[in-house]
Amino acid sequence: MTPPQPTAHTPRPTLGILGGGQLAQMLALAALPLGVRVLVLEPDPHAPARLCAEHLHAPYTDPAGLSRLAECSAVTLEFENVPTQALEALAGRVPVRPGAALLERTKHRAREKEALRAAGVGTAPFVVIESGADLAGALAAVGGRGILKTSELGYDGKGQARVESDAELNAAWASVKGAACVLEGLVPFVREVSLSVARTAAGQLAFGPLIENIHREGILRTSIFPATDADTLEPQARELARACAQAWALEGLMTLEFFVVEGRELLVNEVAPRVHNSGHLTQDGGGLSQFEAQVRAVLGLPLTDWRPLHPTAMVNLVGVADATGEPVHPDWGAIDALPGTRLHLYHKAWRAGRKLGHVNLVAADAEALAARLAELERLIP
C-alpha cells in the first residue's frame, strides 16, 4: 500500500505516542517509511523509542510535553495505563486513538469483562471483588477454582494468584492489600490464541491473523502462525473482534486474547488496546505488520487486513539468570545462522524476567517452521 504523497496543502502527518518503550519503537519504525514523523512522550531517559523518534523526555502529565503532542495529527499509545490527567489534557485538542473511554474500560479488568458481556462476547465466569464482603461464596460461584487478579496494573502474570479454597482466596486478597480484583473461574482450555482488529475514525475495519500462543511462567514465550484449527476458529474470532470494535467505537487497534475451549468455542481472556506481543511475527512474514496497521488506523490512512504471507513464528527473549544471578545469554551466532530468523532487540538493559527482544522465524511451509522452531527454542534459555 502506498501512502498519500504530501503537497504544500497536505503536509506529512505527525504521530504522537504516549509511551516510549519497545512497542513505541516498533510503531515509529513502521511509521517512518510512510513519511510520518513520530514524537514520543516518555519519562525514561533510556526509552527504546528515542532511537527512531523525537523523544519528549518528561512525565506523561507534563504540560509542555502534552502541548507538543497536541500539535500532532493524532496521538496513540503503547500501553493502557496512561495517567487519566494526560488524556484529559489532550481532550479536544488532538484526536487520541484509542480514546479515553475505551482505555478506561480495558485498563480495568472488571469493567472490561462487563463490557465484553454487554457486547455479546463470552468470557470465563467471574466475580468482582471490591471488599471483604464480596469474598463469601465467590469461589463457589466461579466453579470452585479460580485466579484472583487485580483489576488494574497486573500484566505478564503479575498481580495474580491461583486459588482453590476459600482460605487461599482470603490469603490472596490480603496479599494485594484490598485492591479491587476480579476472581475468574479456571477454564479448561485447549490452547490460547489472539487476533487484532483495527478501525478508523470513519468506521473502516480490518483484521490481523489468528495467532497461537504458548506461555511460560505467565509470560508469552512463543507465537505461531497459522494457528491450529485456524480455518474454523478465525471466522469466529473475527466476529467477536468486530462486535467489540463496533460496540466500543474503537478508533485505532486493539488485540483480543482468547481461550479455545472444548468444542472449539472461543472465550475472551483479555483485551489490549494496542499492538500486541503475539503480533510481532507480522513484521517478517511478508505483508502489512500490526505496527503499520495501527499507524494507518490512527491516522486514517488506507487500511486493509494484515497477515503473514508465509508460516511464521516468534520467540521472546526474556532476561534469564543462572543460580548465582548472572545473565544467561542466547547463542547469538547459532540463532543468526538458522535459516529464516530475524532478530529484534529493544536496546534495554538486562534484567531477569524483562522482555529484551524477540526472534521472528519464517519458513516455506508449516513442517519446516515446526522443525526450525524446535531448533530455535533450544538456542534461547
Long-range contacts (C-beta under 8 A, 24 or more apart in sequence): 1-288, 1-296, 1-302, 1-304, 3-34, 3-35, 3-36, 3-301, 4-301, 5-35, 6-35, 12-36, 12-37, 13-37, 13-72, 13-73, 13-74, 13-299, 14-38, 14-39, 14-71, 14-72, 14-73, 15-39, 15-72, 15-73, 15-74, 15-75, 15-76, 15-295, 15-298, 15-299, 16-40, 16-41, 16-68, 16-69, 16-70, 16-72, 16-74, 16-75, 16-76, 16-94, 17-41, 17-49, 17-53, 17-75, 17-76, 17-77, 17-78, 18-60, 18-69, 18-75, 18-76, 18-77, 18-78, 18-79, 18-82, 18-86, 19-49, 19-77, 19-78, 19-79, 19-82, 20-44, 20-47, 20-48, 20-49, 20-50, 20-53, 20-55, 20-78, 21-47, 21-48, 21-49, 21-78, 21-79, 21-346, 22-48, 22-49, 22-346, 22-348, 22-355, 22-357, 23-78, 23-79, 23-274, 23-275, 24-48, 24-49, 24-53, 24-78, 25-49, 25-51, 25-52, 25-53, 25-346, 25-347, 26-275, 26-280, 26-283, 26-291, 26-344, 27-76, 27-78, 27-275, 27-291, 27-294, 27-295, 28-52, 28-53, 29-291, 30-289, 30-291, 30-292, 30-294, 30-295, 31-291, 31-292, 31-295, 34-292, 34-295, 34-296, 34-301, 36-295, 36-299, 39-68, 39-69, 39-72, 41-65, 41-66, 41-68, 41-69, 41-86, 46-347, 46-348, 46-349, 48-346, 48-347, 48-348, 51-347, 60-85, 60-86, 61-85, 61-86, 61-89, 63-89, 66-90, 69-94, 70-94, 73-299, 74-298, 74-299, 74-300, 75-298, 76-252, 76-274, 76-294, 76-295, 76-298, 77-103, 77-273, 77-274, 78-274, 78-275, 79-274, 80-106, 80-107, 80-272, 80-273, 80-274, 81-107, 81-152, 81-153, 95-201, 95-251, 95-298, 97-201, 97-251, 97-252, 97-297, 97-298, 98-250, 98-251, 98-252, 98-253, 98-254, 98-273, 98-274, 99-249, 99-251, 101-248, 101-249, 102-248, 102-249, 102-250, 102-254, 102-273, 103-273, 105-248, 106-254, 106-271, 106-272, 106-273, 107-152, 108-151, 108-152, 108-180, 109-149, 109-150, 109-151, 109-152, 109-154, 109-181, 109-182, 109-270, 110-151, 110-180, 110-182, 111-151, 112-270, 112-271, 113-182, 115-247, 115-248, 116-244, 116-268, 116-271, 118-247, 119-243, 119-244, 119-247, 119-248, 120-243, 120-247, 121-240, 121-243, 121-244, 121-268, 122-265, 122-266, 122-267, 122-268, 123-267, 123-268, 123-269, 124-184, 124-185, 124-186, 124-187, 124-259, 124-267, 124-269, 125-184, 125-185, 126-182, 126-183, 126-184, 126-185, 127-182, 127-183, 128-180, 128-181, 128-182, 128-183, 129-173, 129-180, 129-181, 129-182, 129-183, 130-180, 130-181, 131-178, 132-173, 132-178, 135-166, 135-169, 135-170, 135-173, 138-169, 138-183, 139-163, 139-165, 139-166, 139-169, 139-183, 142-183, 142-184, 142-185, 142-186, 143-185, 143-186, 145-185, 145-186, 146-183, 146-184, 146-185, 146-186, 147-183, 147-184, 147-186, 148-172, 148-173, 148-176, 148-181, 148-182, 148-183, 149-181, 149-182, 149-183, 149-184, 150-176, 150-179, 150-180, 150-181, 151-179, 151-180, 151-181, 151-182, 152-179, 152-180, 156-218, 156-219, 156-220, 157-217, 157-218, 157-219, 158-218, 160-218, 162-186, 187-259, 187-261, 187-267, 188-261, 188-262, 189-259, 189-260, 189-261, 189-267, 190-260, 190-261, 190-262, 191-227, 191-228, 191-260, 192-257, 192-258, 192-259, 192-260, 192-269, 193-227, 193-233, 193-237, 193-257, 193-258, 193-260, 193-266, 194-223, 194-255, 194-256, 194-257, 194-258, 194-276, 194-278, 194-279, 195-234, 195-237, 195-238, 195-241, 195-255, 195-256, 195-258, 196-241, 196-253, 196-254, 196-255, 196-256, 196-275, 196-276, 196-279, 196-290, 196-293, 197-238, 197-241, 197-242, 197-244, 197-245, 197-250, 197-253, 197-254, 197-255, 197-256, 198-250, 198-252, 198-253, 198-293, 198-294, 198-296, 198-297, 198-303, 199-245, 199-246, 199-250, 199-251, 199-252, 199-253, 199-297, 200-251, 200-296, 200-297, 200-300, 200-303, 201-251, 201-300, 202-300, 204-303, 205-242, 205-245, 205-246, 206-293, 206-297, 206-303, 206-304, 206-305, 206-306, 207-238, 207-241, 207-242, 207-305, 207-306, 208-255, 208-279, 208-282, 208-290, 208-293, 208-305, 208-306, 208-307, 209-234, 209-282, 209-306, 209-307, 209-308, 210-234, 210-237, 211-278, 211-279, 211-281, 213-257, 213-278, 219-316, 219-318, 219-353, 219-355, 220-277, 220-278, 220-316, 221-315, 221-316, 221-318, 222-313, 222-314, 222-315, 222-316, 222-373, 222-377, 223-277, 223-278, 223-279, 223-280, 223-281, 223-313, 223-314, 224-281, 224-312, 224-313, 224-369, 224-373, 225-281, 225-285, 225-307, 225-308, 225-311, 225-312, 225-313, 226-311, 226-366, 229-260, 229-264, 232-264, 233-260, 233-264, 233-266, 236-264, 236-266, 237-266, 240-266, 240-268, 244-268, 244-271, 251-297, 251-298, 252-294, 252-297, 252-298, 253-290, 253-293, 253-294, 253-297, 253-298, 255-279, 277-316, 277-355, 277-358, 278-314, 280-314, 280-344, 280-358, 280-360, 281-308, 281-312, 281-313, 281-314, 281-360, 282-306, 282-307, 282-308, 282-312, 283-342, 283-344, 283-360, 284-308, 284-312, 284-342, 284-360, 284-362, 285-309, 285-310, 285-311, 285-312, 285-360, 285-362, 286-310, 286-362, 308-362, 310-362, 310-363, 310-364, 311-362, 311-363, 311-364, 311-365, 311-366, 311-368, 311-369, 312-360, 312-361, 312-362, 312-363, 312-369, 313-360, 313-361, 313-369, 313-373, 313-376, 314-358, 314-359, 314-360, 314-361, 315-358, 315-359, 315-361, 315-373, 315-376, 315-377, 315-380, 316-355, 316-357, 316-358, 317-345, 317-355, 317-356, 317-357, 317-358, 317-359, 317-380, 318-353, 318-354, 318-355, 318-356, 319-350, 319-351, 319-352, 319-353, 319-354, 319-356, 320-352, 320-381, 321-352, 325-352, 327-352, 328-381, 329-381, 330-379, 330-380, 330-381, 331-379, 334-379, 335-359, 335-376, 335-379, 335-380, 338-372, 338-375, 338-376, 338-379, 339-363, 339-372, 340-372, 341-372, 341-376
